[in-house]
Amino acid sequence: MARRIFIGDIQGCRSELERLLEAARFDPASDELQPVGDLVNRGPDSAGVLRLLRTLPTGGVLGNHDVHLLRVAAGRRELRADDTLSELLNAPDREELLEWLRQRPFVRKWDDVWMVHAALHPAWADPELELRGLDPREAHPAIDFATRARYAKASGERPRTDWPPPDAPYAPWFEHWFRSRVGDHRTVVYGHWARMDLVLRPRLRGLDSGCVWGGHLSAWIAEEDRIVQVRAAKAYARFDE
């Protein structure tokens, strides 16, 4: 049976990704991988993650760390002190890896699932249309919302900071999304929110369980409605969301 294996934020943790695929009994002949974004950065082997995923049936979406990498590579942003992207940026196959990454969209839709890295704006009647054709190397409000938002108002306005949690009328973005989507029964799969850890609610799967911080790398196998997790070998970065 063909399966969609949705994977939480990998962030350069190639060894954990390999163990997760083994635990899920991934079959490249029939299964497809759908990472929720943030494939790179903070972990030890961003280049290795991209090299592996390029050889497998992989879809996926872009996250904020992926966007950051592409903008650094394009000369539109500087590396930060806590980035772990230098090896990838100096790799002999850099351009092939970056081009493969750049081809990921910001959102994917199936008959039963929406997938986005961070959030879907409650005012977007068609998220695919809102995000289609946007260049990840260029700043755009829709990209920022899809890859970075956590809390928002019903209008989509975001607070200045997500921590500590902002007061009402700010709420987790998905509360506004579901109120605005009467009749859309798709499950929303997302990442980006390690403080929430694994989220399993009706029509909602949050898969960022903090692998790079020493937590777990998590996958949701949609056709089995089953979670598979592996524990990180170590904490690769200091938790400072």
N, C-alpha and C positions, 0 to 999 in steps of 0.2 A: 504494500500500500504506500502510495506517495504521501510524504508528510512535509509540512512546513514547520521548521524548527526555528522559532523566534528566540534570539539570544540577546541578553542584556549587555550593558556597557563593557566591552572587552578591554579597552584602553591599553593596548600593547601587551596584554598578558597572554602570550602565545601558548605557553605550556599549559595554562589552565584551559584555554580553548581546546587544545588537543585532548586533554582529559575529559572535557565536557562532551566532545564529539564521540569519544569512546563510550562514555557512560550512557549517552543517548542512542548508542548503536547506529550512528549515522551511516546511511548507505548512499554514496554519491550517485549511484545508478538510478535512484528513485526519489530520494529526499532533496529538499532545497533548504538552504540556510537563509534566514532573514534577520540579520543583526539590526538592533534598534539604534545604531549610531554610536559615536565615540568609539571608533575602532582603534584609535591611536591616542598616545600621550599619557604621561605619568607612569606608565608601566615600562618594563625593561626591553620590549622587543616589538616596537610598532612596525618596523619593516617586516619582521617575520609574520606578524598577523596579516598584513596585506598580501604578502607573498603566498601564504597558505590559502587565504580566501579567494584569491585570483584563480587558483587551480581547482576550485570546487564550485558547484552550482550555487552561487551566492547572489542574492538580491540586496536587501538592506537599504537603509536611509542614512543621510548625513546627520551628524551631531555637531555640537558646538566646538569640540576639540578637532574634529575633522575639518570644519570650516576654518578654524584657526591655523591649522597646518597649511591648507591651500592658500590662505592669504599671506602667510609667512613666505611660502615658496614663491609667490608672485611678487614679493617685495612690498606688500601693502601693510605689513604688520611686522613687529619685531618679536623675536623669541623672548619668552619670559624666563625668569630664573629657575622656575620649577618645571619647565618643559623638558621632555626627554625625546626630542625629535631630531637631534643633530645627526645621529647615525643614519636615519632615514633620509634626511635632506642631503647627505653626502654619499648616499648609496649609488653604485654604478647603474642600478635599474630605477633610480629615482623617478624619472619622467614617466616610465611605464606604470609605476605604482601610483603616482599622483593622478595620472589620467584615468586609471581605473577607478580610483576613489572619487574623482570629480564627476564621474558619470552616474554616481548614486543620486537618486532624487531626494527630496525633503519629506515626501509622504508617499505611502503606497496604500492601495485600496483593493480589497477583495469583496466578494459578495457578503462575507461574514466578518471581516476584520478591517479596521483602520490601523496603520502603523505610522508613528511619528517619533522623533527622538524625545522631544520635551512636551509639546502641547499643541492642541488644535484650537484655533481662535473661535470663540462662540459666535462671532458674526460671519464666519466663512460658510456660505451655503455650499461651496464646492472647494475644499482644501486643495485638491489636485489642481484646479484651475488657478487658484490664488498663488500657488508655489511653482507652477510649471514654467520652465524656461529661465528661472532666476539663476544667475551665475553665483556660485558660492564664494567666489573671490571678491564680490562686490557687496557692500553693506546694503541691507534692505530691511525695513521693519518686519515684513512677513518672515524672512529668514530668522531674524532675531527672536520672534515669538515662537516659531516652530522648533528652534534649537535651544532656547534658553528659558522660556517661561515656566513658572511653577504656580505662583499665585496670581490672580487677576480679579478685576471687577467683571460684572456681567457685560460691560462694554468692551472688555479686553484690555483695559488699562492695567498696567502692572505696577506694583509697589516699587519703591526705590531699592528695597532690599527684601530678600526672602527669609532672612534669619536675624532676629527671632521672628516667628510667624506674625505677619501683619494682622491688624484687627479688621473686622468687618467694615465695609462691604467686600473686602478682599477675601477670596476663598480659593481652594485648589482649583485650578483651571477646569478640571474635568467635571466639577459640579455644574458650572455654567454651560459646558459643552452639552451634557446630557439633557439639561433643561431646554436647550435650544434645538434639540434634535429629535423631537417627537416623531416616531415612525421609523427612525433609523436604528435598527437593532444590532448593528455591528458591534463586536468587541473592539475596544481600543487598546492597542499594545504600545507601550512607551518605555522610556528609560529615564536617565538624567536626574533622578531624585533619590539619591542614596540614603538620605535621612529617613525616607519612608520605608526603605528596604523592600522586600518582596511584597507586592500588592496583588491580592487575589480577591476581587470583588465581582459581583455580577457585571458583565460586559466591560471589565477593566482588568488589565494585566500590566502591572508595573514591574519591570525586570531588572532595574538597577539595584543589585544587592551588594554593591561596594566591593567588587573583586579587587580593584587596585588598592583599596584601603585595608585589605586583609580580610574581607568578607567572603562572599561567594560569587561565582559566575553562574548565572541562572539561565535556563531555557524553558520555554513553554512550547510543548509539542501540540499544536492546535488540534490535529485530527484525533489525538488521544486525550485532550484536555489534561495533560500531565506535565508536572514540573520536574526538571532534572537539574541538580546543582552539584558543583564541586567547590570545595574550599580552596581559597587562595593559598599558595605555598607560603606567602608572607605578606606583610603590608609593604607595598612598594612606594607609597607616598603618604604624606601626613594629611589627615582628613581636615580640609579647610573649605568645604563647599561654600 
